[in-house]
């Protein structure tokens, strides 16, 4: 890819996601993801309605009239994006692939974090940790993250979500907010790692999926390839029984996934590649603010 084309793609996604984070998500994100607590800011004269427990008795005695301590939220957070870059994310039958959708969602979250003066870091994973970008602040850091989101090439096509979560838990000691972006197709059970991680951190799961995962089209016999194993399978999509079995599998799988998140006490949201993710994220933010 030519350097100028690369810059254009980076700039395009920066403009769109920055606008979303500035105009739509800024307040919602701030309310949904709280700081570490309250820190002393200043003292001011007592006003009617102030809590008498906040009176600063030393200052009150010095000026012979009541003063209260004012506190403000310790806002700064560390935000980690755990981004699945395994082969299954390259699938897409609608407007974009799952990976393209995950990239845009991750970029929007990154700009929202920077807008709130939070540090942001990224872990790219397949069946291993492919790359770790330590959390930092600043526009230069964000643009580096976006370039990696757009153009990072993994060395493996397989998936191990549990290994990525465990790596993050060990690497980030201070409590942080974790956005786990994946389609969650994994032959391994990662529920234990997810539960442990959410006890130490605040984990949010964002499932990215394609419409054709919910139901197959009636287009006759087609060859389907497992993007992670490379195996080819012939599927007769003209068969109602086949299409029904696939749909029932999807419903069962979604139920299992929701149960994993519920048992781990992890907030989750699903975004589809042919739909606007803004509404889904706003719904997630507002649920967390209630």
N, C-alpha and C positions, 0 to 999 in steps of 0.2 A: 504494500500500500504506500502510495506517495505521501511525503511528509505533509504537503498542503492539504491533501484529502483527510489525513489524520487530524490535523488541526481543525478542519471544518466540522468533523464529526464531534470532536470534543466540545467545540464552541456551541454547536447546535444543542447538545444535551445540557450544557451548562446554562444556556439562556432559558430553556424550557423549565428545567428543574429548579433553577434559582427563582424564577418568577412564581412557581408553585409554592416553594418554601417561604418566600417573602410575603406573598399576598394571601395565601390560604392556610398554610400549616403553622406559621410562626406561633400564633397564640395558642392553637390547639396542642401543638407539640409541647410548648412550655407547661401547659396545664396537665398534660398527660404524664410527663416524665419529670418527677420532682427532684429537687436538689437534695443534698445530704442532711439538711436541717436548717435551723435558724441561728444566725450569728448576730452579735451586738453591732449596731451601726452608729447610734448617736443618742444624745439625750435632748429632750425638749420639754417645754412647760406642760404641766398636766392640763388636759382638756376634759370637759364633761364627757363621761362615758368610758374613759380610759380605765383599764384594769388596775386596781390599787396595788396588785402584786408586782406591777412593773415600776413602781415608784423607786427612784434612786435616792436613798435616804441621805447619802453623803452630800450630793449636790443640793438636795432640798434644804439641808441644814446650813449649807454655805450661803445660799441665796435667800433663805427664809421664806421660800414659797415652793410648792411641790413641782418636781420634775420627774419625768418617767423615762425609762430606757426604751429605745426603739430598736426593734430587731428586723432583719431582712433575711430572705431565703438565701442560703448558700447554694447558688444556682449551678455552679460548674459541675458538669457530669463528664464521665468518660463513656463514650458510645462505641461499641464494637459491632461491625457488620460481619456476620459469618455467611459467606456467599458460596453456594454450591456451583461448581463449574464442571461437574461430571457430564458424561455424554448425553444423558437423558434431557438435559436442559437445552440442547440444540434442536429439540423437536418443536415444530410449530406448523399448524395448517391454516392459521387465520392471518391476522395482520402482521404478526411478528413471532419470533421464537420465545420460548420460556426464558432463555438467557437474556434476550433483549429486554423483556419486561422486567426481569429481576434487576438488570443494570439500571434501568430508569428509576425504579422504586428505590434502589440503594442510593443513587445519586441524589434523589429528592430528600431522603432521610439525612444524607451527609450534609447537604446545604442547610437543612433545618437545624441540625446540631450546631453547625458553625454560627448560624444566625443567633443561637442562644448561648454563644461563647463556650460550647462544649468541645472537648477533644473527641476526635473520631479516628478509629483504626479499622483495619480490614483483615480478615482471614479468608483466603480462597482455599477451598477444599474439594477433593474428589474422594478417593478412598484413603487419602493422606492429606496432610496440610501442604498445599502447593506453594503458598506464599503468605507471609505475615508482614503487614504494614503496621508498625506501632502507632498508637494514638497520638495525634498532634493537633494543633490548631492552624488556621490560616488558609487563605485562598490558594496559595501555591500547593499546599498539602492536598487540598480538595481536588485540584486539577490533576495532580498525580494519581489520586484514587480513581477519578473518572477515566483517565487514560488506561489504567490497569483494568477497570471494569469492562471497558470496551474491547480491549485488545489482548488481554491475558490468555495465553494458550496453556492448558493443563498438560501434564505429562501422562496422566491416567484418565480413563473414561469411566471408571467405576466409582462407587459411592460408599463412604463410611461416615455417616453423620455423627455417630457416637465418638469416634476418634477426634473429629474436629471440635466437638463440644468439650471433650476432656482436655484437649490441648489448650483451648481458650481458658478453661477453669484454672489450669496450672500456670498459664502465662500471665494472666491478669489477676493480681492479688487484691487490688482495691475494688470495692463493689462498683459495678458498671451496668449500663443498659445494653442488652444484647439483642440485635435483630438477626434472626436466623432465617435466611432466604433460601428456599429449596422447593423442589416438587415432592420431597420426602419419599421418593422411591428408593428404598434401601432394604436389602435382604436381611440385614442385621437388626437386632433389637437395640434401640438407643434410648429407651425410656428411662433406664437407671441413670445414665449420664445426664439426661435432661433434667431429671428431678434434683440431682446433686447440684448442677449448675444453677438452677433457679433458687436454691436455698442461699447461695452465695451472691448471686447477681439477679438482675431483673430481666428475664428472658421473654422475648416476644417472637412468636413463630409467624412467618409470612409464607403461605403456600402459593406457588405460582403453577398454574395448570392450563392446559389447552382444552378447548371445547371437545375435540375428538377423543379425549380420554374419557369423557362422560358417556358417549355413544358413538358407535361406528356408523359410517355412511353405507348405504346399499349400492355398492359399485362392483359387485361380483368378487371374483377371486383376486386377492392382492397379496403381494409379498411384503411382509413387515420385518424390519430388522431391529433387534435389541441393540440400541446404541451403546450399551455398556459391555455386553458380552460379544457383540458382532454376529450373533446367530440370526439366521433368516428363517422365517416361518410363513407358510402359506395359510391365509385365512379366507374363508368363504363368507364374505360380508352380505351376500344375497340371502343367507339363511337367517330367518327370524330368530331361531333358537340361539345362533351364535351371537347375534346382536343383543338379544335379551340377556344372555349369560354375561356378556361384557358389561352391560349396564348394571346388572346386579352385582358384579364384582366391584365396580366403581363405588356403588352405594355402600357395600360392605367395607371396602377399604377406607372410605371417608369416615364411616362410623368408628372404625378402629383407630384412625388417626385422631379424631376428636377425643376419644377416650384416653389416648396417650397424653394429650395436652391437658385434659381435665385432671387426670391423676397426678400430673407433674405440676399442676397449678400454673400453667403457662398460658398467657393470653395469645390468641391466634386470629388470623384473618386470611381469607383466600382471595386471590386476584386471578382473573382469567385473561389470557393473552389478547382477546378481542374486545375487552371491556375496559372502561376507564378505571384506573386504580385509585383515583383521587377520592371517590366516594367511599371506597372500602377503607382506606387509611383514615379518613376523617371519622368514620364510624368507630374505628378502633380507638382513636385518640379520645373521642367523646365518651366512650364507654369507660375508659380508664380515668377520666376526669370526674366521673359521677361519685 
